[in-house]
Amino acid sequence: MINDKRSSWHEFFRCLVTAAAHADLYDSGHPQVRHLVSKARTLLGSLVAGGNSAELLLLDEDIVIDKAPLPASLHTRRFSTALITSGVEHLRIMPDITERELLSLVLALSRRGRSDAPLQSSAHLVFGVIDLEDGRNKGSSWACREQVEFTNEGEIAEETARFAEICESARQHRPVSVIGLSEIVVRFIHAFEQELPPLGVLAPLRVADEYTFTHATNVCLLNLAQAKSLGVESTLLHDIGLAGLLHDVGKLFIPQDILQKPGKPTDQEWEILQQHPVNGARYLLESSGVPHLCVVTAFEHHMKFNLSGYPMVASRWRQHFASHITTISDIFDAICTKRSYRDPVQVKETARLIAGLKGTELHPQLTENFLGVIERNLAETA
């Protein structure tokens, strides 16, 4: 997104948010409200020219427009937060939108115009959600992705390859593709909706170079299995899966010869390896559109339950439960996966090793829940 277009989008959101503030202070018929709506409509004339619609994805306080993150500002955050509060996560704006339709958007942003009833789409303004429940549109909402059928491990491997491409971009410190990552997570969620067993959809490791990507997608899948077993749904389920996918993003900035070294790392190499949670969290924090939960999880996933891990934090530090979930998934897949220096460990033996870490490295209650998920999965597979 070029700078001029970014500036125009920022001005567009400023007009709408300011108009909403005036509508709260006076009413929707106030001249300043009408003036700002008219200005917003003029700006849209250049932003959605040529018959194309604009697709907006709302992630926490950030906005992604046509797959490009928009640098955050006070007005973009207020715009995104107000609509998410109203249950909107996607917005499609079409070129022929009228001032009347834009005024309805202003009212959706205003405190006075909010209600418990879902926002109604119009001919040129479509409110939507990330449909994580059944892959179908909800009322007038727009689903991010159609439901996808998983038929074999090759399709999981395909998503792993897509994730690897996104990581190659991240390795060059380019902005992370939030849209692409979200599509991968939604696809995995749909796999579980088809009642496929968690262990049955984990991607196998074929070559050593795949480990970073295969491990990340497996941790995402294991996170989703744990979260769903705890009754987590909707956006939080999506973000916990995304956190699993991105937990090791800091390793992209570590030299490959250290990551793939078959033996024990030297003290200097270990010091470099221990920096990846901080480096990953910093990279995600600087990437527009990434949910804050992903930043927290990337930072915390090696701390351990008793805080004996890294990075070191104060003794009163309280980790997010998504970080505890990710730590369990991370250790489980790392033990199960064949590496250059050892053979994989069988699932039952891995579960026994995981059980031995309860209360020290791993959260005791969440570990018990995870072991229950694995036990049920083994029973179903048998």
Number of C-alpha atoms within 10 A of each C-alpha: 12 6 8 9 14 16 13 16 19 18 17 22 20 20 23 28 26 19 28 28 20 21 24 16 13 13 16 22 11 13 13 16 23 18 13 22 27 19 16 23 24 13 17 20 13 12 18 17 13 9 9 12 18 18 17 21 27 25 22 18 22 24 26 22 20 15 15 18 23 21 17 15 14 12 19 24 19 17 24 24 21 19 21 17 12 17 17 22 26 25 21 20 21 19 20 17 18 15 16 13 18 19 24 18 22 26 22 20 27 24 15 15 15 16 10 7 8 14 21 15 19 13 11 15 22 19 24 26 22 25 21 22 15 13 19 15 17 14 12 15 23 21 20 21 16 14 19 14 12 17 11 10 13 13 15 23 19 13 22 23 16 15 21 18 13 19 20 13 13 20 17 10 13 13 19 23 21 22 18 14 20 20 17 22 26 24 23 23 26 20 21 17 16 11 8 14 18 20 17 12 22 20 23 17 17 10 11 13 12 14 19 19 27 28 24 26 29 26 31 29 28 28 31 29 24 28 22 15 14 12 8 15 16 12 16 14 23 24 22 29 32 30 30 32 29 26 31 25 25 24 20 20 17 17 12 11 9 16 17 15 12 12 9 10 14 10 9 8 16 12 11 16 18 16 17 24 26 17 20 25 24 16 19 25 16 14 22 21 26 29 22 16 18 25 23 23 29 28 26 29 28 26 21 22 22 12 21 14 15 17 17 12 13 7 9 7 9 11 17 13 13 25 28 25 26 28 26 28 26 23 17 21 21 18 20 17 19 18 16 12 11 10 11 14 17 11 17 14 12 18 20 11 15 20 16 14 16 17 14 13 21 24 20 17 11 18 24 15 16 26 19 15 18 21 15 13 16 16 8 9 10 6
